Amino acid sequence: MTPTVPPGTDLKRLKLIYEWAEQRYLKSLPLEHFMESTTQATQREITLESFALIRVSRPDVQCFNELCVIYPIPGKDPDSPGQVVPDNMVVIHSKAIVAEGSYMTPLQPVGPFLVLEYVSKSSVRKDEETSYSKYEKELKVPYYLLFYPDADELTLFKLKDGKYSTVLPNALGRYAIPELELEVALLGKWMRYWFRGELLPLPGDLLKERDDALKRLEAERQARQAAEIELARLREELAKAKGEGK
């Protein structure tokens, strides 16, 4: 759902107000907001790489990284928007989304469909309380995914009747988001993604598969070459034997 503004709102003026709000909000964030552990950085990389693969088959699924979302708060002055910066955000739209600096929901065709937060010890309150309330009550994001790297846990929430309820894992132990044809679960110490039932590989896995395939092809080439040499030798011996028999 995309938060809306009253009919007749001057969108050009609103854009200027939101740009000012974006800068003010970013400047207000504490320094630790812009610092992340290696664990969080690695998980963010896995998410971006996985959704890049999804977009090959589903170009309407678009993933953004630490993009400030600015939106009107229901029942409040449109000139005083809400702001939040999810670690990753996914939207569903058939055309490419253009968002520079921030995602201003009144100026975009769709709102966030899935938000992801990677919870560190310093961000527990922000992610579990402040951001949770913003995603549920103000932005009304359909899915909210929390990953706790330090505890090897993840929780998926789905918006139902205006409130978040916990999504239970399926028979395979994965958390399903049917609209994205996606499942999420822990594999090792990381949160991984299954698209249309198949585990999405990481670039390192793809490179290994490529290298293994190249090695197999080279081994097959060498085997064929050896067989051809041996066949040529046998033919030569056969011809020689026939010549001596005359």
C-alpha positions in Angstrom: 0.0 0.0 0.0 1.3 3.5 -0.9 0.7 6.2 1.7 -1.3 9.0 0.1 -1.6 12.7 0.5 -4.8 14.7 0.3 -6.2 15.4 -3.3 -4.9 18.7 -4.7 -1.6 18.6 -2.9 1.1 20.5 -4.7 3.5 17.6 -5.5 6.4 19.9 -6.6 6.2 21.7 -3.3 5.9 18.4 -1.5 9.0 17.1 -3.2 11.0 20.1 -1.9 9.7 19.6 1.6 10.6 15.9 1.5 14.1 16.6 0.2 14.6 19.0 3.1 13.2 16.4 5.5 15.5 13.8 4.0 18.6 15.8 4.7 17.4 16.8 8.2 16.7 13.2 9.1 20.0 11.8 7.8 21.9 14.5 9.7 20.0 13.5 12.9 21.0 9.8 12.7 23.8 8.8 15.2 27.2 7.8 13.8 26.6 4.1 14.6 23.8 4.1 12.1 26.3 4.4 9.3 28.7 1.8 10.8 27.9 -1.9 10.4 29.7 -5.1 11.4 31.2 -7.5 8.9 28.3 -9.8 9.6 25.7 -7.3 8.6 27.7 -6.2 5.5 27.9 -9.8 4.4 24.2 -10.5 4.8 23.4 -7.3 2.9 25.7 -8.5 0.1 24.0 -11.9 0.0 20.5 -10.2 -0.2 21.5 -7.9 -3.0 23.2 -10.7 -5.0 20.2 -13.0 -4.5 17.6 -10.4 -5.6 19.8 -9.5 -8.6 19.3 -13.1 -9.7 15.6 -13.0 -9.0 15.2 -10.0 -11.2 16.4 -11.9 -14.2 13.1 -13.9 -14.1 11.0 -11.3 -12.2 12.1 -7.8 -13.4 9.2 -6.4 -11.4 10.9 -7.3 -8.2 13.3 -4.5 -7.3 15.6 -4.4 -4.3 17.1 -1.2 -2.8 19.9 -0.8 -0.3 19.7 1.7 2.7 17.4 4.0 0.9 15.6 6.6 3.0 11.9 6.1 2.8 9.9 9.3 3.3 6.1 9.1 3.6 3.0 11.0 4.9 1.9 9.9 8.3 -1.8 9.0 8.3 -3.8 11.7 10.1 -0.9 14.1 10.4 0.3 17.2 8.5 1.7 16.1 5.0 4.4 18.8 5.5 5.8 16.7 8.4 6.5 13.4 6.9 7.9 10.2 8.5 11.3 8.8 7.7 12.9 5.4 8.0 16.0 3.8 6.4 15.6 0.0 6.1 18.7 -2.1 5.5 17.1 -3.4 2.3 13.7 -2.7 0.8 11.8 -4.6 -2.0 9.1 -3.1 -4.2 7.0 -4.8 -6.9 6.4 -2.8 -10.0 6.6 -3.5 -13.8 8.6 -0.5 -14.6 12.0 0.5 -13.3 11.8 2.6 -10.1 13.8 5.9 -10.1 14.7 7.0 -6.6 17.7 9.2 -6.0 18.6 9.9 -2.4 15.3 8.9 -1.0 12.1 7.0 -1.7 9.3 9.5 -1.5 6.2 7.4 -1.5 3.6 10.0 -2.7 5.8 10.5 -5.8 6.3 6.7 -6.4 3.8 4.3 -8.1 4.0 1.8 -5.2 5.1 1.6 -1.6 7.6 -0.9 0.0 6.4 -4.5 -0.2 9.1 -6.1 1.9 11.6 -4.4 4.3 14.6 -6.2 5.8 16.5 -5.3 8.9 19.7 -6.9 10.1 19.6 -6.5 13.9 22.8 -5.7 15.8 23.1 -5.3 19.5 23.1 -1.5 19.1 20.0 -1.5 16.8 17.7 -3.9 18.7 15.4 -1.1 20.0 15.3 0.7 16.7 14.5 -2.4 14.7 12.1 -4.1 17.1 10.2 -1.1 18.4 10.6 2.2 16.4 11.0 0.8 12.9 8.4 -2.0 13.6 5.8 0.6 14.4 6.6 2.7 11.4 6.4 -0.3 9.0 3.2 -1.6 10.6 1.1 1.5 11.5 2.4 4.2 9.2 3.8 2.7 6.0 1.7 -0.5 6.3 4.4 -2.6 4.6 3.0 -6.1 3.8 6.1 -8.0 5.0 8.8 -7.2 7.5 11.8 -9.5 7.9 14.2 -9.3 10.9 17.5 -11.2 10.9 19.6 -11.5 14.1 23.1 -12.5 13.0 24.5 -12.8 16.5 21.7 -15.2 17.5 21.3 -17.1 14.2 17.6 -16.3 14.2 15.1 -14.7 11.8 11.5 -13.6 12.1 9.1 -12.8 9.3 6.0 -10.7 9.9 3.0 -10.3 7.6 0.5 -7.5 7.7 -3.0 -8.8 8.3 -6.0 -6.6 9.3 -3.6 -3.7 10.0 -1.3 -5.6 12.3 1.8 -7.8 12.0 1.5 -11.5 12.7 4.4 -13.9 12.8 4.8 -16.1 9.7 5.4 -19.8 10.6 7.9 -21.9 8.6 6.6 -24.3 6.1 7.3 -28.1 6.0 10.8 -27.4 4.7 11.6 -25.0 7.5 11.4 -22.0 5.2 9.4 -18.8 5.5 7.4 -18.2 2.4 6.5 -14.9 0.6 4.3 -16.3 -2.1 3.9 -12.9 -4.0 7.6 -13.0 -4.7 7.8 -16.8 -5.3 10.3 -16.6 -2.5 11.3 -18.6 0.6 13.7 -17.5 3.3 15.6 -19.6 5.8 18.9 -19.9 7.6 21.6 -21.9 5.9 24.8 -22.1 7.9 25.0 -18.8 9.6 23.4 -16.7 6.8 19.9 -15.9 5.7 19.5 -17.4 2.3 16.8 -17.3 -0.4 14.9 -19.9 -2.4 13.2 -18.7 -5.6 10.6 -21.0 -7.2 11.9 -23.8 -4.9 15.5 -23.5 -5.8 18.3 -22.2 -3.6 19.7 -19.0 -5.1 23.5 -19.5 -5.6 26.1 -16.9 -4.5 28.7 -15.5 -7.0 31.3 -17.7 -5.4 29.2 -20.8 -6.0 28.5 -19.8 -9.6 32.3 -19.3 -10.2 33.0 -22.7 -8.7 30.3 -24.3 -10.9 31.8 -22.6 -13.9 35.4 -23.7 -13.1 34.2 -27.2 -12.4 32.4 -27.3 -15.8 35.5 -26.0 -17.5 37.7 -28.6 -15.9 35.2 -31.3 -17.0 35.3 -30.0 -20.5 39.0 -30.0 -20.5 39.2 -33.5 -19.2 36.7 -34.7 -21.8 38.8 -32.9 -24.5 42.0 -34.6 -23.4 40.2 -38.0 -23.2 38.9 -37.6 -26.8 42.4 -36.5 -27.9 44.0 -39.5 -26.3 41.4 -41.8 -27.8 42.0 -40.3 -31.3 45.7 -40.8 -30.9 45.2 -44.4 -29.8 42.8 -45.1 -32.7 45.3 -43.6 -35.2 48.0 -45.9 -33.7 45.8 -49.0 -34.0 44.9 -48.1 -37.6 48.6 -47.7 -38.4 49.4 -51.1 -36.9 46.5 -52.7 -38.7 47.6 -51.2 -42.0 51.2 -52.4 -41.4 50.0 -55.9 -40.5 48.0 -56.1 -43.7 51.0 -55.0 -45.7 53.2 -57.6 -44.2 50.6 -60.3 -44.9 50.6 -59.8 -48.7 
